[in-house]
Amino acid sequence: MAIALSQHDYWALVHNSTVDEPPESATGCFDTTDFYPSWLGQGYIRTIGLRGGLELAIADYQHHEDIIGSSSDREHPLEYTFYLPDQVSSRIRATPYSLFGSGMAPGERGQTFAKQRVRWVSVLQNPLSLAQLARQVGLNECTLKRGFRQVFGTTAFDYLHHYRLEYAKQLLMTGEMTVAQVAQSIGFARNYFTKAFCQKFGYTPGAYRKSPEVRHFSLGSSKNSV
């Protein structure tokens, strides 16, 4: 019998069993191990803080029952995950890796099967806030904001927003990724990505991906954008 859990509830169950948790150092380094509660499954997830904002996670676990997980659109750090093949189960993941750009991750629904061994390695990078960036360059936050606008003619948020959409255009141009995959890679939810892309460039990401004429038309306008 399958167990349905939201992503929030699932991780709350796992994290409640944390052991081996020494205090975090001044550099942001830590090492924690979450062992699965016996009624849910067996195995562990180990998380290592390498430095401020950068984490390495290693997982090896299996559930006693099928787990159906779901999540809504949510804030997410930059994350690259590589899935190790399951030598026992015949159910093989279509792609052995996943990539989330920092920002908004789209809601999703998936299933992990009972007795299926799940192993993955993940690297997560939480982007610096403006306050943290200001401290790194020896400025206060207000001075950084004012100076950034004077130099670049826009806010740091708008600059990053522009960069993400321009990068999305490059990914769409190759034709190797779907619109949903591109949205995920730059950290946008699918619906928000379509709306933002259309507002900036005047056409949908799907039209840009499929039509050489639209891509040719966009070359001149992108050179003149911020």
Helices and strands as residue ranges (DSSP letters): E 3-6, H 7-15, E 18-19, E 30-35, E 41-51, E 54-63, E 67-71, E 74-76, E 78-84, E 97-100, E 103-105, E 108-112, E 118-125, H 130-136, H 141-152, H 156-174, H 179-185, H 190-201, H 205-210, H 212-224
